[in-house]
Amino acid sequence: MPFDNVGRPGPGRGAGERAINLPPAVLWLIGINVAVQLLRSVLSDDTDASLIQQFGLVPAAYSGGSTDLLSQVAAPLTYQFLHGGWIHLVVNMVSLAAFGAPVERLLGVRRFIFFYLSAGVVAGFMHVLLFSDSVDPVIGASGAISGVFGGVLMLMRYVGSLSSILPVAAIWIGLNVFFGLFGGTPGAAGEQVAWVAHIGGFIYGLAAIRLFMPRQA
């Protein structure tokens, strides 16, 4: 904090203003994701691989008769807090800060958290439906963040028109399909993009954001 020559707060920031001016739910989500990645960084490779298999979202766990009920119930949430590396994490957290802050300020903390997590769950199960036999775990917050991005675009519609968001939505979906088929997730150890999850979360965000908006007094 800047100070003048008599020790009072200077004009740079107010005395009660945070250095990182993000709303609380976004800050907590970023903090939890970073803490999980730090914890994983001290685990052995075998232990980390077991953790990913247990708490990542594995489509075959739902179609192959798995009896691991804990993993089946927890994975749609826990996979959202696991990432393929630090670059993957940073890209997602920067996106969460950019898209999540305005949405949380409109929805409030509880509505935003429910919207965010539910977008991730829907995104994950879209991937499960299309790749039901896959034994590869899906990890990352991208599905949830895609939902928040869809919500941001729909909120922009209220200050413009629906036609103004259609080109952005079409380009975004097209890029996800392209990189999903021909490229990997940045920083995610070369893993393919779960593009179906991204698109599923995005469409959910477009469609569901209005259900989470606070009622006008």
Contacts in CASP RR format, 6 or more apart in sequence:
PFRMAT RR
TARGET T0000
AUTHOR 0000-0000-0000
METHOD contacts of the structure
MODEL  1
MPFDNVGRPGPGRGAGERAINLPPAVLWLIGINVAVQLLRSVLSDDTDAS
LIQQFGLVPAAYSGGSTDLLSQVAAPLTYQFLHGGWIHLVVNMVSLAAFG
APVERLLGVRRFIFFYLSAGVVAGFMHVLLFSDSVDPVIGASGAISGVFG
GVLMLMRYVGSLSSILPVAAIWIGLNVFFGLFGGTPGAAGEQVAWVAHIG
GFIYGLAAIRLFMPRQA
1 9 0 8 1.000
1 10 0 8 1.000
1 12 0 8 1.000
1 13 0 8 1.000
1 14 0 8 1.000
1 15 0 8 1.000
2 9 0 8 1.000
2 10 0 8 1.000
2 11 0 8 1.000
2 12 0 8 1.000
2 13 0 8 1.000
3 9 0 8 1.000
3 10 0 8 1.000
4 10 0 8 1.000
9 15 0 8 1.000
13 19 0 8 1.000
20 27 0 8 1.000
22 30 0 8 1.000
22 97 0 8 1.000
22 101 0 8 1.000
23 100 0 8 1.000
23 101 0 8 1.000
23 104 0 8 1.000
23 105 0 8 1.000
23 108 0 8 1.000
23 109 0 8 1.000
23 112 0 8 1.000
24 109 0 8 1.000
25 104 0 8 1.000
25 108 0 8 1.000
25 109 0 8 1.000
25 112 0 8 1.000
25 113 0 8 1.000
25 116 0 8 1.000
26 96 0 8 1.000
26 97 0 8 1.000
26 100 0 8 1.000
26 101 0 8 1.000
26 104 0 8 1.000
26 112 0 8 1.000
29 96 0 8 1.000
29 113 0 8 1.000
29 116 0 8 1.000
29 141 0 8 1.000
30 93 0 8 1.000
30 96 0 8 1.000
30 97 0 8 1.000
32 81 0 8 1.000
33 81 0 8 1.000
33 83 0 8 1.000
33 89 0 8 1.000
33 92 0 8 1.000
33 93 0 8 1.000
33 141 0 8 1.000
34 89 0 8 1.000
34 93 0 8 1.000
36 81 0 8 1.000
36 82 0 8 1.000
37 83 0 8 1.000
37 85 0 8 1.000
37 86 0 8 1.000
37 89 0 8 1.000
40 48 0 8 1.000
40 51 0 8 1.000
40 82 0 8 1.000
43 51 0 8 1.000
51 82 0 8 1.000
52 82 0 8 1.000
52 137 0 8 1.000
52 139 0 8 1.000
53 137 0 8 1.000
54 68 0 8 1.000
54 71 0 8 1.000
54 75 0 8 1.000
55 71 0 8 1.000
55 74 0 8 1.000
55 75 0 8 1.000
55 78 0 8 1.000
55 79 0 8 1.000
55 82 0 8 1.000
56 75 0 8 1.000
56 78 0 8 1.000
56 79 0 8 1.000
56 82 0 8 1.000
56 137 0 8 1.000
56 138 0 8 1.000
56 139 0 8 1.000
57 75 0 8 1.000
57 76 0 8 1.000
57 79 0 8 1.000
57 124 0 8 1.000
57 127 0 8 1.000
57 128 0 8 1.000
57 137 0 8 1.000
57 138 0 8 1.000
57 139 0 8 1.000
58 71 0 8 1.000
58 75 0 8 1.000
58 134 0 8 1.000
58 135 0 8 1.000
58 136 0 8 1.000
58 137 0 8 1.000
58 138 0 8 1.000
59 127 0 8 1.000
59 128 0 8 1.000
59 131 0 8 1.000
59 132 0 8 1.000
59 133 0 8 1.000
59 134 0 8 1.000
59 135 0 8 1.000
59 138 0 8 1.000
60 66 0 8 1.000
60 132 0 8 1.000
60 133 0 8 1.000
60 134 0 8 1.000
60 135 0 8 1.000
61 68 0 8 1.000
61 71 0 8 1.000
61 72 0 8 1.000
61 75 0 8 1.000
62 72 0 8 1.000
62 128 0 8 1.000
62 132 0 8 1.000
63 128 0 8 1.000
63 132 0 8 1.000
63 133 0 8 1.000
66 72 0 8 1.000
76 120 0 8 1.000
76 121 0 8 1.000
76 124 0 8 1.000
76 125 0 8 1.000
77 117 0 8 1.000
77 121 0 8 1.000
79 124 0 8 1.000
79 137 0 8 1.000
79 138 0 8 1.000
79 139 0 8 1.000
79 140 0 8 1.000
80 117 0 8 1.000
80 120 0 8 1.000
80 140 0 8 1.000
80 141 0 8 1.000
80 143 0 8 1.000
80 144 0 8 1.000
81 140 0 8 1.000
81 141 0 8 1.000
82 139 0 8 1.000
82 140 0 8 1.000
83 89 0 8 1.000
83 92 0 8 1.000
83 139 0 8 1.000
83 140 0 8 1.000
83 141 0 8 1.000
83 188 0 8 1.000
84 139 0 8 1.000
84 140 0 8 1.000
84 185 0 8 1.000
84 187 0 8 1.000
84 188 0 8 1.000
84 189 0 8 1.000
84 191 0 8 1.000
85 187 0 8 1.000
85 188 0 8 1.000
85 189 0 8 1.000
86 187 0 8 1.000
87 186 0 8 1.000
87 187 0 8 1.000
87 188 0 8 1.000
88 140 0 8 1.000
88 185 0 8 1.000
88 186 0 8 1.000
88 187 0 8 1.000
88 188 0 8 1.000
91 186 0 8 1.000
91 187 0 8 1.000
92 140 0 8 1.000
92 141 0 8 1.000
92 142 0 8 1.000
92 145 0 8 1.000
93 141 0 8 1.000
95 145 0 8 1.000
95 149 0 8 1.000
96 141 0 8 1.000
96 145 0 8 1.000
96 148 0 8 1.000
99 145 0 8 1.000
99 148 0 8 1.000
99 149 0 8 1.000
99 152 0 8 1.000
100 112 0 8 1.000
100 116 0 8 1.000
100 145 0 8 1.000
100 148 0 8 1.000
100 152 0 8 1.000
102 152 0 8 1.000
102 155 0 8 1.000
103 112 0 8 1.000
103 115 0 8 1.000
103 148 0 8 1.000
103 151 0 8 1.000
103 152 0 8 1.000
103 155 0 8 1.000
103 209 0 8 1.000
104 112 0 8 1.000
106 155 0 8 1.000
106 213 0 8 1.000
106 214 0 8 1.000
107 115 0 8 1.000
107 212 0 8 1.000
107 213 0 8 1.000
107 214 0 8 1.000
108 214 0 8 1.000
111 212 0 8 1.000
111 213 0 8 1.000
111 214 0 8 1.000
112 212 0 8 1.000
114 212 0 8 1.000
115 148 0 8 1.000
115 205 0 8 1.000
115 208 0 8 1.000
115 209 0 8 1.000
115 212 0 8 1.000
116 144 0 8 1.000
116 147 0 8 1.000
116 148 0 8 1.000
117 144 0 8 1.000
118 204 0 8 1.000
118 208 0 8 1.000
119 143 0 8 1.000
119 144 0 8 1.000
119 146 0 8 1.000
119 147 0 8 1.000
119 148 0 8 1.000
119 201 0 8 1.000
119 204 0 8 1.000
119 205 0 8 1.000
119 208 0 8 1.000
120 141 0 8 1.000
120 143 0 8 1.000
120 144 0 8 1.000
120 147 0 8 1.000
120 197 0 8 1.000
120 201 0 8 1.000
122 200 0 8 1.000
122 201 0 8 1.000
122 204 0 8 1.000
123 142 0 8 1.000
123 143 0 8 1.000
123 144 0 8 1.000
123 146 0 8 1.000
123 147 0 8 1.000
123 197 0 8 1.000
123 198 0 8 1.000
123 200 0 8 1.000
123 201 0 8 1.000
123 204 0 8 1.000
124 138 0 8 1.000
124 143 0 8 1.000
124 194 0 8 1.000
124 197 0 8 1.000
126 196 0 8 1.000
126 197 0 8 1.000
126 199 0 8 1.000
126 200 0 8 1.000
126 201 0 8 1.000
127 138 0 8 1.000
127 194 0 8 1.000
127 196 0 8 1.000
127 197 0 8 1.000
130 196 0 8 1.000
131 196 0 8 1.000
138 194 0 8 1.000
138 197 0 8 1.000
142 185 0 8 1.000
142 193 0 8 1.000
142 194 0 8 1.000
142 197 0 8 1.000
142 198 0 8 1.000
143 194 0 8 1.000
143 197 0 8 1.000
143 198 0 8 1.000
143 200 0 8 1.000
143 201 0 8 1.000
143 202 0 8 1.000
144 201 0 8 1.000
146 197 0 8 1.000
146 198 0 8 1.000
146 199 0 8 1.000
146 200 0 8 1.000
146 201 0 8 1.000
146 202 0 8 1.000
146 205 0 8 1.000
147 200 0 8 1.000
147 201 0 8 1.000
147 202 0 8 1.000
147 204 0 8 1.000
147 205 0 8 1.000
147 206 0 8 1.000
148 205 0 8 1.000
149 172 0 8 1.000
149 202 0 8 1.000
149 205 0 8 1.000
150 169 0 8 1.000
150 201 0 8 1.000
150 202 0 8 1.000
150 205 0 8 1.000
150 206 0 8 1.000
150 209 0 8 1.000
151 205 0 8 1.000
151 206 0 8 1.000
151 209 0 8 1.000
153 165 0 8 1.000
153 168 0 8 1.000
153 169 0 8 1.000
153 206 0 8 1.000
154 165 0 8 1.000
154 205 0 8 1.000
154 206 0 8 1.000
154 209 0 8 1.000
154 210 0 8 1.000
155 209 0 8 1.000
156 164 0 8 1.000
156 165 0 8 1.000
157 164 0 8 1.000
157 165 0 8 1.000
169 202 0 8 1.000
169 206 0 8 1.000
172 202 0 8 1.000
173 199 0 8 1.000
173 202 0 8 1.000
176 193 0 8 1.000
176 195 0 8 1.000
176 198 0 8 1.000
176 199 0 8 1.000
176 202 0 8 1.000
177 195 0 8 1.000
177 199 0 8 1.000
179 193 0 8 1.000
179 195 0 8 1.000
180 192 0 8 1.000
180 193 0 8 1.000
180 194 0 8 1.000
180 195 0 8 1.000
181 195 0 8 1.000
183 192 0 8 1.000
183 193 0 8 1.000
184 190 0 8 1.000
184 191 0 8 1.000
184 192 0 8 1.000
184 193 0 8 1.000
185 191 0 8 1.000
185 192 0 8 1.000
185 193 0 8 1.000
185 194 0 8 1.000
END
